[in-house]
Amino acid sequence: MDKIILKNMAFYGYHGNLDSEKSQGQRFYVDVEIKTDLTKPGQTDVLEDSINYVEVYDMVASIMTLRTYRSIDCRYIVSTLSRYYRP
């Protein structure tokens, strides 16, 4: 099984339970690892046969920046990505 890894993606968000976290915001760092078979994209060199890491980044960015969560954890990211990408 191959992996696509995005590390240390930085986002500024307003997540947390404290009023100061919601008003001042803070930087969040996210790592994503997607396990998949990259045999076909390695043979065809066609992006549509692979996982577009720009789309992955954009999905994570949307989660981290467009909404506010009291408790931000990986389940939001995992549930979103798993709807689009399966091993």
Backbone as XML, in Angstrom:
<?xml version="1.0"?>
<chain id="A" units="angstrom">
  <residue number="1" name="MET">
    <atom name="N" x="0.859" y="-1.180" z="0.000"/>
    <atom name="CA" x="0.000" y="0.000" z="0.000"/>
    <atom name="C" x="0.900" y="1.236" z="0.000"/>
  </residue>
  <residue number="2" name="ASP">
    <atom name="N" x="0.579" y="2.152" z="-0.863"/>
    <atom name="CA" x="1.312" y="3.413" z="-0.960"/>
    <atom name="C" x="0.657" y="4.454" z="-0.061"/>
  </residue>
  <residue number="3" name="LYS">
    <atom name="N" x="1.349" y="5.573" z="0.114"/>
    <atom name="CA" x="0.815" y="6.635" z="0.972"/>
    <atom name="C" x="1.002" y="7.985" z="0.306"/>
  </residue>
  <residue number="4" name="ILE">
    <atom name="N" x="0.025" y="8.819" z="0.486"/>
    <atom name="CA" x="0.149" y="10.238" z="0.164"/>
    <atom name="C" x="0.114" y="10.959" z="1.503"/>
  </residue>
  <residue number="5" name="ILE">
    <atom name="N" x="1.155" y="11.735" z="1.770"/>
    <atom name="CA" x="1.300" y="12.373" z="3.079"/>
    <atom name="C" x="1.402" y="13.885" z="2.900"/>
  </residue>
  <residue number="6" name="LEU">
    <atom name="N" x="0.573" y="14.596" z="3.631"/>
    <atom name="CA" x="0.674" y="16.050" z="3.712"/>
    <atom name="C" x="0.973" y="16.373" z="5.173"/>
  </residue>
  <residue number="7" name="LYS">
    <atom name="N" x="2.089" y="17.050" z="5.421"/>
    <atom name="CA" x="2.516" y="17.318" z="6.799"/>
    <atom name="C" x="2.569" y="18.811" z="7.080"/>
  </residue>
  <residue number="8" name="ASN">
    <atom name="N" x="2.256" y="19.117" z="8.307"/>
    <atom name="CA" x="2.381" y="20.483" z="8.831"/>
    <atom name="C" x="1.607" y="21.519" z="8.026"/>
  </residue>
  <residue number="9" name="MET">
    <atom name="N" x="0.420" y="21.133" z="7.575"/>
    <atom name="CA" x="-0.430" y="22.123" z="6.914"/>
    <atom name="C" x="-0.884" y="23.101" z="8.000"/>
  </residue>
  <residue number="10" name="ALA">
    <atom name="N" x="-0.634" y="24.369" z="7.790"/>
    <atom name="CA" x="-0.930" y="25.372" z="8.817"/>
    <atom name="C" x="-2.174" y="26.170" z="8.436"/>
  </residue>
  <residue number="11" name="PHE">
    <atom name="N" x="-3.063" y="26.313" z="9.415"/>
    <atom name="CA" x="-4.306" y="27.060" z="9.219"/>
    <atom name="C" x="-4.562" y="27.918" z="10.442"/>
  </residue>
  <residue number="12" name="TYR">
    <atom name="N" x="-5.143" y="29.078" z="10.217"/>
    <atom name="CA" x="-5.539" y="29.929" z="11.325"/>
    <atom name="C" x="-7.039" y="29.767" z="11.505"/>
  </residue>
  <residue number="13" name="GLY">
    <atom name="N" x="-7.429" y="29.390" z="12.718"/>
    <atom name="CA" x="-8.844" y="29.153" z="12.976"/>
    <atom name="C" x="-9.275" y="29.701" z="14.318"/>
  </residue>
  <residue number="14" name="TYR">
    <atom name="N" x="-10.562" y="29.685" z="14.530"/>
    <atom name="CA" x="-11.170" y="30.226" z="15.745"/>
    <atom name="C" x="-11.903" y="29.121" z="16.488"/>
  </residue>
  <residue number="15" name="HIS">
    <atom name="N" x="-11.172" y="28.065" z="16.786"/>
    <atom name="CA" x="-11.738" y="26.890" z="17.428"/>
    <atom name="C" x="-11.375" y="26.886" z="18.909"/>
  </residue>
  <residue number="16" name="GLY">
    <atom name="N" x="-12.261" y="26.335" z="19.704"/>
    <atom name="CA" x="-11.985" y="26.200" z="21.127"/>
    <atom name="C" x="-13.216" y="26.472" z="21.956"/>
  </residue>
  <residue number="17" name="ASN">
    <atom name="N" x="-13.077" y="26.237" z="23.224"/>
    <atom name="CA" x="-14.185" y="26.419" z="24.144"/>
    <atom name="C" x="-14.133" y="27.774" z="24.849"/>
  </residue>
  <residue number="18" name="LEU">
    <atom name="N" x="-12.953" y="28.347" z="24.914"/>
    <atom name="CA" x="-12.796" y="29.634" z="25.596"/>
    <atom name="C" x="-13.161" y="30.792" z="24.672"/>
  </residue>
  <residue number="19" name="ASP">
    <atom name="N" x="-13.713" y="31.851" z="25.247"/>
    <atom name="CA" x="-14.062" y="33.031" z="24.457"/>
    <atom name="C" x="-12.837" y="33.605" z="23.755"/>
  </residue>
  <residue number="20" name="SER">
    <atom name="N" x="-11.690" y="33.597" z="24.438"/>
    <atom name="CA" x="-10.463" y="34.138" z="23.839"/>
    <atom name="C" x="-10.035" y="33.331" z="22.621"/>
  </residue>
  <residue number="21" name="GLU">
    <atom name="N" x="-10.226" y="32.018" z="22.649"/>
    <atom name="CA" x="-9.881" y="31.184" z="21.495"/>
    <atom name="C" x="-10.776" y="31.511" z="20.309"/>
  </residue>
  <residue number="22" name="LYS">
    <atom name="N" x="-12.039" y="31.765" z="20.610"/>
    <atom name="CA" x="-12.994" y="32.066" z="19.544"/>
    <atom name="C" x="-12.802" y="33.468" z="18.975"/>
  </residue>
  <residue number="23" name="SER">
    <atom name="N" x="-12.364" y="34.404" z="19.797"/>
    <atom name="CA" x="-12.224" y="35.782" z="19.319"/>
    <atom name="C" x="-10.832" y="36.063" z="18.739"/>
  </residue>
  <residue number="24" name="GLN">
    <atom name="N" x="-9.790" y="35.507" z="19.349"/>
    <atom name="CA" x="-8.427" y="35.779" z="18.887"/>
    <atom name="C" x="-7.930" y="34.764" z="17.865"/>
  </residue>
  <residue number="25" name="GLY">
    <atom name="N" x="-8.427" y="33.548" z="17.973"/>
    <atom name="CA" x="-7.986" y="32.504" z="17.063"/>
    <atom name="C" x="-6.586" y="32.021" z="17.392"/>
  </residue>
  <residue number="26" name="GLN">
    <atom name="N" x="-6.165" y="31.020" z="16.652"/>
    <atom name="CA" x="-4.828" y="30.450" z="16.832"/>
    <atom name="C" x="-4.469" y="29.611" z="15.616"/>
  </residue>
  <residue number="27" name="ARG">
    <atom name="N" x="-3.200" y="29.295" z="15.511"/>
    <atom name="CA" x="-2.718" y="28.489" z="14.397"/>
    <atom name="C" x="-2.868" y="27.010" z="14.741"/>
  </residue>
  <residue number="28" name="PHE">
    <atom name="N" x="-3.334" y="26.244" z="13.756"/>
    <atom name="CA" x="-3.473" y="24.803" z="13.889"/>
    <atom name="C" x="-2.624" y="24.141" z="12.810"/>
  </residue>
  <residue number="29" name="TYR">
    <atom name="N" x="-1.998" y="23.033" z="13.170"/>
    <atom name="CA" x="-1.186" y="22.260" z="12.228"/>
    <atom name="C" x="-1.819" y="20.890" z="12.051"/>
  </residue>
  <residue number="30" name="VAL">
    <atom name="N" x="-1.956" y="20.476" z="10.803"/>
    <atom name="CA" x="-2.634" y="19.225" z="10.497"/>
    <atom name="C" x="-1.739" y="18.365" z="9.612"/>
  </residue>
  <residue number="31" name="ASP">
    <atom name="N" x="-1.652" y="17.080" z="9.947"/>
    <atom name="CA" x="-0.994" y="16.085" z="9.112"/>
    <atom name="C" x="-2.057" y="15.137" z="8.590"/>
  </residue>
  <residue number="32" name="VAL">
    <atom name="N" x="-1.947" y="14.755" z="7.324"/>
    <atom name="CA" x="-2.874" y="13.807" z="6.718"/>
    <atom name="C" x="-2.054" y="12.728" z="6.021"/>
  </residue>
  <residue number="33" name="GLU">
    <atom name="N" x="-2.440" y="11.483" z="6.256"/>
    <atom name="CA" x="-1.826" y="10.354" z="5.571"/>
    <atom name="C" x="-2.940" y="9.515" z="4.958"/>
  </residue>
  <residue number="34" name="ILE">
    <atom name="N" x="-2.900" y="9.352" z="3.645"/>
    <atom name="CA" x="-3.899" y="8.565" z="2.938"/>
    <atom name="C" x="-3.197" y="7.353" z="2.342"/>
  </residue>
  <residue number="35" name="LYS">
    <atom name="N" x="-3.658" y="6.174" z="2.721"/>
    <atom name="CA" x="-3.105" y="4.937" z="2.177"/>
    <atom name="C" x="-3.924" y="4.539" z="0.958"/>
  </residue>
  <residue number="36" name="THR">
    <atom name="N" x="-3.237" y="4.273" z="-0.141"/>
    <atom name="CA" x="-3.914" y="3.940" z="-1.386"/>
    <atom name="C" x="-2.955" y="3.194" z="-2.302"/>
  </residue>
  <residue number="37" name="ASP">
    <atom name="N" x="-3.482" y="2.604" z="-3.327"/>
    <atom name="CA" x="-2.666" y="1.925" z="-4.329"/>
    <atom name="C" x="-2.357" y="2.917" z="-5.450"/>
  </residue>
  <residue number="38" name="LEU">
    <atom name="N" x="-1.083" y="3.230" z="-5.615"/>
    <atom name="CA" x="-0.676" y="4.196" z="-6.631"/>
    <atom name="C" x="-0.084" y="3.529" z="-7.870"/>
  </residue>
  <residue number="39" name="THR">
    <atom name="N" x="-0.359" y="2.238" z="-8.043"/>
    <atom name="CA" x="0.167" y="1.522" z="-9.204"/>
    <atom name="C" x="-0.321" y="2.140" z="-10.504"/>
  </residue>
  <residue number="40" name="LYS">
    <atom name="N" x="-1.635" y="2.300" z="-10.648"/>
    <atom name="CA" x="-2.198" y="2.834" z="-11.888"/>
    <atom name="C" x="-1.704" y="4.243" z="-12.192"/>
  </residue>
  <residue number="41" name="PRO">
    <atom name="N" x="-1.763" y="5.178" z="-11.231"/>
    <atom name="CA" x="-1.259" y="6.520" z="-11.555"/>
    <atom name="C" x="0.242" y="6.517" z="-11.868"/>
  </residue>
  <residue number="42" name="GLY">
    <atom name="N" x="0.970" y="5.592" z="-11.270"/>
    <atom name="CA" x="2.397" y="5.485" z="-11.591"/>
    <atom name="C" x="2.643" y="5.029" z="-13.010"/>
  </residue>
  <residue number="43" name="GLN">
    <atom name="N" x="1.721" y="4.252" z="-13.552"/>
    <atom name="CA" x="1.834" y="3.755" z="-14.924"/>
    <atom name="C" x="1.284" y="4.744" z="-15.945"/>
  </residue>
  <residue number="44" name="THR">
    <atom name="N" x="0.187" y="5.416" z="-15.595"/>
    <atom name="CA" x="-0.485" y="6.278" z="-16.573"/>
    <atom name="C" x="-0.029" y="7.730" z="-16.526"/>
  </residue>
  <residue number="45" name="ASP">
    <atom name="N" x="0.450" y="8.196" z="-15.367"/>
    <atom name="CA" x="0.807" y="9.599" z="-15.154"/>
    <atom name="C" x="-0.388" y="10.519" z="-15.422"/>
  </residue>
  <residue number="46" name="VAL">
    <atom name="N" x="-1.585" y="10.021" z="-15.074"/>
    <atom name="CA" x="-2.818" y="10.787" z="-15.237"/>
    <atom name="C" x="-3.318" y="11.157" z="-13.839"/>
  </residue>
  <residue number="47" name="LEU">
    <atom name="N" x="-3.474" y="12.438" z="-13.591"/>
    <atom name="CA" x="-3.862" y="12.910" z="-12.262"/>
    <atom name="C" x="-5.190" y="12.320" z="-11.808"/>
  </residue>
  <residue number="48" name="GLU">
    <atom name="N" x="-6.123" y="12.147" z="-12.716"/>
    <atom name="CA" x="-7.430" y="11.613" z="-12.346"/>
    <atom name="C" x="-7.345" y="10.177" z="-11.830"/>
  </residue>
  <residue number="49" name="ASP">
    <atom name="N" x="-6.257" y="9.470" z="-12.115"/>
    <atom name="CA" x="-6.060" y="8.111" z="-11.605"/>
    <atom name="C" x="-5.500" y="8.103" z="-10.189"/>
  </residue>
  <residue number="50" name="SER">
    <atom name="N" x="-5.121" y="9.260" z="-9.699"/>
    <atom name="CA" x="-4.481" y="9.362" z="-8.391"/>
    <atom name="C" x="-5.334" y="10.201" z="-7.452"/>
  </residue>
  <residue number="51" name="ILE">
    <atom name="N" x="-4.771" y="10.535" z="-6.339"/>
    <atom name="CA" x="-5.398" y="11.445" z="-5.387"/>
    <atom name="C" x="-4.730" y="12.803" z="-5.548"/>
  </residue>
  <residue number="52" name="ASN">
    <atom name="N" x="-5.521" y="13.791" z="-5.845"/>
    <atom name="CA" x="-5.008" y="15.135" z="-6.054"/>
    <atom name="C" x="-4.768" y="15.778" z="-4.686"/>
  </residue>
  <residue number="53" name="TYR">
    <atom name="N" x="-3.496" y="15.941" z="-4.336"/>
    <atom name="CA" x="-3.186" y="16.470" z="-3.002"/>
    <atom name="C" x="-3.640" y="17.916" z="-2.830"/>
  </residue>
  <residue number="54" name="VAL">
    <atom name="N" x="-3.815" y="18.647" z="-3.915"/>
    <atom name="CA" x="-4.338" y="20.014" z="-3.814"/>
    <atom name="C" x="-5.792" y="19.969" z="-3.346"/>
  </residue>
  <residue number="55" name="GLU">
    <atom name="N" x="-6.566" y="19.009" z="-3.868"/>
    <atom name="CA" x="-7.950" y="18.855" z="-3.416"/>
    <atom name="C" x="-8.004" y="18.443" z="-1.947"/>
  </residue>
  <residue number="56" name="VAL">
    <atom name="N" x="-7.107" y="17.554" z="-1.536"/>
    <atom name="CA" x="-7.046" y="17.144" z="-0.129"/>
    <atom name="C" x="-6.761" y="18.365" z="0.741"/>
  </residue>
  <residue number="57" name="TYR">
    <atom name="N" x="-5.762" y="19.148" z="0.356"/>
    <atom name="CA" x="-5.423" y="20.360" z="1.110"/>
    <atom name="C" x="-6.637" y="21.291" z="1.197"/>
  </residue>
  <residue number="58" name="ASP">
    <atom name="N" x="-7.315" y="21.489" z="0.069"/>
    <atom name="CA" x="-8.471" y="22.395" z="0.060"/>
    <atom name="C" x="-9.595" y="21.902" z="0.966"/>
  </residue>
  <residue number="59" name="MET">
    <atom name="N" x="-9.820" y="20.589" z="1.004"/>
    <atom name="CA" x="-10.858" y="20.041" z="1.892"/>
    <atom name="C" x="-10.506" y="20.285" z="3.351"/>
  </residue>
  <residue number="60" name="VAL">
    <atom name="N" x="-9.264" y="20.033" z="3.703"/>
    <atom name="CA" x="-8.832" y="20.252" z="5.087"/>
    <atom name="C" x="-8.890" y="21.741" z="5.416"/>
  </residue>
  <residue number="61" name="ALA">
    <atom name="N" x="-8.462" y="22.567" z="4.490"/>
    <atom name="CA" x="-8.508" y="24.021" z="4.712"/>
    <atom name="C" x="-9.934" y="24.493" z="4.967"/>
  </residue>
  <residue number="62" name="SER">
    <atom name="N" x="-10.889" y="23.955" z="4.224"/>
    <atom name="CA" x="-12.290" y="24.334" z="4.429"/>
    <atom name="C" x="-12.763" y="23.984" z="5.835"/>
  </residue>
  <residue number="63" name="ILE">
    <atom name="N" x="-12.397" y="22.798" z="6.284"/>
    <atom name="CA" x="-12.793" y="22.370" z="7.631"/>
    <atom name="C" x="-12.169" y="23.275" z="8.685"/>
  </residue>
  <residue number="64" name="MET">
    <atom name="N" x="-10.923" y="23.598" z="8.498"/>
    <atom name="CA" x="-10.185" y="24.345" z="9.518"/>
    <atom name="C" x="-10.478" y="25.847" z="9.521"/>
  </residue>
  <residue number="65" name="THR">
    <atom name="N" x="-10.964" y="26.393" z="8.408"/>
    <atom name="CA" x="-11.084" y="27.848" z="8.337"/>
    <atom name="C" x="-12.504" y="28.375" z="8.128"/>
  </residue>
  <residue number="66" name="LEU">
    <atom name="N" x="-13.413" y="27.568" z="7.623"/>
    <atom name="CA" x="-14.733" y="28.098" z="7.289"/>
    <atom name="C" x="-15.760" y="27.958" z="8.399"/>
  </residue>
  <residue number="67" name="ARG">
    <atom name="N" x="-15.492" y="27.073" z="9.342"/>
    <atom name="CA" x="-16.407" y="26.891" z="10.473"/>
    <atom name="C" x="-15.629" y="27.009" z="11.768"/>
  </residue>
  <residue number="68" name="THR">
    <atom name="N" x="-16.356" y="27.173" z="12.841"/>
    <atom name="CA" x="-15.751" y="27.212" z="14.172"/>
    <atom name="C" x="-16.267" y="26.022" z="14.961"/>
  </residue>
  <residue number="69" name="TYR">
    <atom name="N" x="-15.341" y="25.327" z="15.610"/>
    <atom name="CA" x="-15.686" y="24.163" z="16.425"/>
    <atom name="C" x="-15.227" y="24.396" z="17.850"/>
  </residue>
  <residue number="70" name="ARG">
    <atom name="N" x="-16.008" y="23.934" z="18.795"/>
    <atom name="CA" x="-15.557" y="23.984" z="20.187"/>
    <atom name="C" x="-14.415" y="23.002" z="20.399"/>
  </residue>
  <residue number="71" name="SER">
    <atom name="N" x="-14.564" y="21.835" z="19.809"/>
    <atom name="CA" x="-13.534" y="20.801" z="19.936"/>
    <atom name="C" x="-13.183" y="20.324" z="18.530"/>
  </residue>
  <residue number="72" name="ILE">
    <atom name="N" x="-12.066" y="20.780" z="18.024"/>
    <atom name="CA" x="-11.646" y="20.369" z="16.679"/>
    <atom name="C" x="-10.755" y="19.134" z="16.831"/>
  </residue>
  <residue number="73" name="ASP">
    <atom name="N" x="-11.175" y="18.070" z="16.192"/>
    <atom name="CA" x="-10.334" y="16.873" z="16.215"/>
    <atom name="C" x="-10.396" y="16.204" z="14.860"/>
  </residue>
  <residue number="74" name="CYS">
    <atom name="N" x="-9.714" y="15.113" z="14.736"/>
    <atom name="CA" x="-9.536" y="14.492" z="13.421"/>
    <atom name="C" x="-10.816" y="13.930" z="12.826"/>
  </residue>
  <residue number="75" name="ARG">
    <atom name="N" x="-11.853" y="13.719" z="13.593"/>
    <atom name="CA" x="-13.047" y="13.067" z="13.031"/>
    <atom name="C" x="-13.692" y="13.878" z="11.923"/>
  </residue>
  <residue number="76" name="TYR">
    <atom name="N" x="-13.644" y="15.191" z="11.997"/>
    <atom name="CA" x="-14.208" y="16.020" z="10.937"/>
    <atom name="C" x="-13.419" y="15.836" z="9.641"/>
  </residue>
  <residue number="77" name="ILE">
    <atom name="N" x="-12.123" y="15.806" z="9.776"/>
    <atom name="CA" x="-11.253" y="15.646" z="8.610"/>
    <atom name="C" x="-11.388" y="14.241" z="8.038"/>
  </residue>
  <residue number="78" name="VAL">
    <atom name="N" x="-11.339" y="13.231" z="8.911"/>
    <atom name="CA" x="-11.429" y="11.840" z="8.459"/>
    <atom name="C" x="-12.757" y="11.583" z="7.764"/>
  </residue>
  <residue number="79" name="SER">
    <atom name="N" x="-13.854" y="12.038" z="8.342"/>
    <atom name="CA" x="-15.160" y="11.773" z="7.731"/>
    <atom name="C" x="-15.284" y="12.458" z="6.378"/>
  </residue>
  <residue number="80" name="THR">
    <atom name="N" x="-14.755" y="13.647" z="6.243"/>
    <atom name="CA" x="-14.814" y="14.355" z="4.961"/>
    <atom name="C" x="-13.957" y="13.642" z="3.912"/>
  </residue>
  <residue number="81" name="LEU">
    <atom name="N" x="-12.704" y="13.361" z="4.241"/>
    <atom name="CA" x="-11.812" y="12.725" z="3.278"/>
    <atom name="C" x="-12.268" y="11.318" z="2.910"/>
  </residue>
  <residue number="82" name="SER">
    <atom name="N" x="-12.815" y="10.583" z="3.864"/>
    <atom name="CA" x="-13.211" y="9.202" z="3.579"/>
    <atom name="C" x="-14.426" y="9.126" z="2.642"/>
  </residue>
  <residue number="83" name="ARG">
    <atom name="N" x="-15.173" y="10.216" z="2.531"/>
    <atom name="CA" x="-16.271" y="10.245" z="1.559"/>
    <atom name="C" x="-15.741" y="10.284" z="0.121"/>
  </residue>
  <residue number="84" name="TYR">
    <atom name="N" x="-14.536" y="10.786" z="-0.053"/>
    <atom name="CA" x="-13.975" y="10.952" z="-1.388"/>
    <atom name="C" x="-12.867" y="9.945" z="-1.720"/>
  </residue>
  <residue number="85" name="TYR">
    <atom name="N" x="-12.161" y="9.495" z="-0.716"/>
    <atom name="CA" x="-10.994" y="8.641" z="-0.963"/>
    <atom name="C" x="-11.091" y="7.369" z="-0.133"/>
  </residue>
  <residue number="86" name="ARG">
    <atom name="N" x="-10.969" y="6.263" z="-0.805"/>
    <atom name="CA" x="-10.971" y="4.959" z="-0.129"/>
    <atom name="C" x="-9.678" y="4.238" z="-0.498"/>
  </residue>
  <residue number="87" name="PRO">
    <atom name="N" x="-9.121" y="3.469" z="0.456"/>
    <atom name="CA" x="-7.885" y="2.715" z="0.137"/>
    <atom name="C" x="-8.115" y="1.686" z="-0.951"/>
  </residue>
</chain>
